[in-house]
Every structure is written in structure tokens, then in C-alpha cells.
Amino acid sequence: MWLKLLSGNRILLMLSMKIDVVALFPEIIHPILQAGILKRAQGAGVLSVNVHNLRDFATDRHKSVDDYPYGGGAGMILKPEPLFGAVRTLACQSDARVIYLTPQGMPFNQPLAEALSLESHLVLICGRYKGIDERVRQKLVTDEISIGDYVLTGGEIPALVLIDTIGRVLPGALGDYESAQDDSFSQELLDHPHYTRPSDFEGMKVPEVLLSGHHEKISQWKHEESFRRTVRRRPDLLEKSQLTKEDTDYLSSSSVTEDN
Ligand code: 4GX
């Protein structure tokens, strides 16, 4: 959604994002939202997060949210009624993306975070136990996302991973992407090393080029260090990215494979 703000005599246009989270343990999620960039984004009106307890949408007098699986097997399944109630309440007459966090989903990465940051409303469904009834997936879920190939105890932490990653790339104001553009992964390479004062710490010196004030040489050094780290640590990332002539020259030189 667009936010129109008056700042002095200017009108600022800001994109704002609303996120509804449906969880059995909302208390896991709350504290993370109350610190740092996520707190600031909410204070600035760029981000609005509401966490809902799935149990509040239970339809029977016992407030049950789970039941035994048809066909047998270990573990419980989240019942359809509370989830249908929650999503129909939260995503009514809105073009919300309804996201289920699951190891079976599409792998989450920076490009997906950046694409989702352009949406205006996300509903995140956090499962527990063995998962959710298949009919919720079929009728309500628009996207299934996995944060990695491992199994957590529930979807709350994966939901936080999405909120945190998306929250920090939300443009604070129009044309305010600079610092996120500087990140590792916005160039599809790993980050280069960083240094701060002192220039000599216990005999370990900051690379000369960083003290030179020669901006073009500094940029070239950063790119080469990023490239070198990527070749060594994550060669899989290079298959997807376009190499420049300088990169291929650098690859064939020995400096890529030397120690460090
Ligand atoms: N990336 N979890 C979902 C419930 C569950 C259990 C079995 C389907 C089948 C996860 C992940 C993740 C834990 C969320 C189990 N759903 N989510 N939950 N990795 O491990 O997103």
C-alpha cells in the first residue's frame, strides 16, 4: 500500500507492507519485532505486523486446533476449520499472498525476499506438529516457502526469517535502496572483508589499498575479494551469475586459489 507523508513542504510516497502471522506460539514472534530495524520500520509506518493466535480461531468448545491423521501414523495435523477461519478473516477482500512455511516449499533467498517486499499484504501460516490439512494448502495457500533443508519444531522461526529479511529491504522512502544495494547477494557474490580502525591491530594490517583513497582501486579490490571468496566457498553461486571478462581473467590467475 502507498503511504503519503508530509515532510516539511514535500510529499513523500512510501510503500508500506502489512504482515499477518498465524501461529500457535505468538510469544516466540513478538520480542523479535520489538528491536532494531524491524522496530524502526514499524515506528515509521513502513511495516505493520500483527501476530494472531490460531487457537483464537478454534470452532469447538475445547478450542482444539489439531487432530489425528486419517490413515494413521505418528503426530498431529492442524485442523482445517481454525486455519480457514483465520485466513478468511485476515485476507478478506485483499490480494494477500498467503504463505505457508514448510520444508516442502520453494527455497527462500534474497531475490524472493526482494520480490515479496513489493507486495502490500502477506499472511504467514506457521504450522506445528506434522503439518496442516492438505485442503488448507489447496484452497488458501498461494505460496509455500522453505528457509532451508532441515526440520524445525514449528513455522514461527521461518516466519521470522521472512519478516526480518523482507523488513530490512523495504524502501524507507522512494529511492532509498542504497545500503541494501551494497549487500552481499545483491550482486550475487559473497561479501568482501571489512576493516575499521586501528589500521594496525597487534601487527595485523589493513590492506594498503583501503587507506589509499583511490575509489576505483578500492571498488576493484572489493569485487576481487568478493569474487575470490565466492569461488572458494560457494562456487554454486557463480553458475547463476554473469562473469565479466575481468572475472574470467581473475579466475585463470593464481590469486584466486592462493591461501587466505
Ligand atoms: N522451512 N518447519 C513447518 C510443520 C510441518 C511439519 C511437517 C510440514 C510437514 C520449515 C523450514 C520447518 C517445521 C515449518 C515443521 N509442516 N519451515 N513445520 N525448514 O522446518 O520452512
Boltz pocket constraint, residues with backbone or C-beta under 6 A from the ligand:
constraints:
  - pocket:
      binder: B
      contacts: [[A, 101], [A, 102], [A, 103], [A, 127], [A, 128], [A, 129], [A, 130], [A, 131], [A, 132], [A, 145], [A, 146], [A, 147], [A, 148], [A, 149], [A, 150], [A, 151], [A, 152], [A, 153], [A, 154], [A, 155], [A, 158]]
      max_distance: 6.0
